């Protein structure tokens, strides 16, 4: 490695570290330091129901015995096991900390640690992403704050906690845009790890990462095709050339020659390894276990509204929320923030001015005409590049990011596909339905695996943020002070717009919380150690969470829980069996039975010692 390469890598390391530090600072400013204490878990019970689900899922997972698949929880829907994937407990962290479960205290949480790591990685990777387009370190650092405090991230953190790891999207963009700096083996390894990582954090990131991977593969194929190098198996003269020419006369021949290209074979292998690693991790974690259906109802209900990029819902301070077609469209929340919206508007004006109005130096022609006058497929130097120094040509003589323009088109395709997946099959604007696009049955079933399809708007959000920051900076690169002032002004507007949302989060999580469980606060159980489990004789999510945590603290199981995918049919069948046993006098000594007030009758409770002092429920055990 020569001195120049060492200096370049050092710069990237410093930039990544700077982004991480900014991410940590932003996290502490918004959420405070208390939730970083792994022994403090009260705050996890004072937020949304899903936040309880994540933590309690890990609690029962760590007390379940090791088995294969390794992600199974056997004490939440006893006697049926379910994967920790379906409690959204961040499986990668859950498995890691389960290894050390015997030396960890009973009340231990890693969600504060996950939050600050997500902020740090978002800062680090977004700074590197911006560095691909500009060598202005201030822009890279300041621009990373837009990504760190992106509305979709703040919306998700400590609500759907795992989904706040949107640094995965930025990392995938970095792998794509830096791929010419990597060997083929390294690219294969990274995309394989991405498939594994997405499942280990949250499977909804899989299709997003997969789309960006396909962009990277397409980019490589186009790049290799435009380099003018002969692919393997090609000859320039003689019999081989004659055979190649004859093959080119048929579609099948051209297809065969295309498939023989090294870049195409590399791309196919990349896709196969990405999918294989994802499926392998799903299998290891038990994603195919337990009788649940990966598909779920609601595709098109949890979608994005066409106003998503400019709709702050109730979280913006500059202007109020715009109407939605239904209340579930919060899943497709993709508000850019007022600062980014202003930057996008300025970027559009600057781009149109430079492209169509401002004369190109020394030509008297506009940007558009000067481009036509240049060599085919090229763009002006100040449009950017993919090299170590963004304004220069790419390393090893490769063309820069925008030299051939195809990365712009690939990015546009990524934007359009992601937006279509988020908005369809029911297109809505504000509170009006414009039209619907009925999917064929098999496509609907496949897409229903990711029924909250509005989340696919996130890659679009980050592409727009990237464009909003990069375009003005590139156009104003000769007046760096103007670019810096513009970026600072936009950041101030963004922070002002998001201030209400940040203050709400700070108030909720920075102050100390105290949690009281309904079973310890309102009930009397003389000797809990004689019982091994709770049986709910109804299927509803009311005191299930509190009961599950109380069961964990006392080493007990229960027969029902709230999962990301329901197993209602299995649970209902088990409840009917429990009721049948009670009716026939087969009452287990070590079980606490739970009814709703309106449900129990003498036929079921005749052999039980019952109580009714717990929030509209009757519970009891064998007399």
Buried (B, 14 or more C-beta within 10 A) or exposed (E): EEEEEEEBEEBBEEBBBBBBBBBBBBBBEBBBEBBBEBEBBBBBBBBEEBBBBBBBBBBBBBBBEEEEBBBBBBBBBBEBBBBBBBBBBBBBBBBEBBEEBEEBEEBBBBBBBBBBBBBBBBBBBBBBBBBBBBBBBBBBBBBBBBBBBBBBBBBBBBBBBBBBBBBBBBBBBBBBBBBBBEEBEEBBEBBBBBBBBBBBBBBBBBBBBBBBBBBBBBBBBBBBBEEEEEBEEEEEEEEEEEEBEEBEEEEEBEEEBEEEBBBBEBBEBBBEBBBEBBBBBBBBBBBBBBEBEBBBEEBBBBBBBBBBBBBBBEBBBBEEEBEBBBEBBBBBBBBBBBBBBBBBEBBBEBBEEBBEEEEBEEEEEBBEBBBEEEEEEBBEEBBBBBBBEBBEBBBEEBBBBBBBBBBBEBBEBBBEBBBBBBBBBBBBEEEEEEEEEEBEEEEBBEBBBBBBBBBBBBBBBBBBBBBBBBBBBBBBBEEBEBBBEBBEBBBEBBBBBBEBBBEBBBEBBBEEBEEEBBBEEEBEBEEBEEBBBBBBBBBEEBBBBBBBBBBBBBBBBBBBBBBBBBBEEBBEEBBEEBBEBBEEEEBBEEBBBBBBEEBBEEEBBBBBEBBEEBEEBBBBBEE
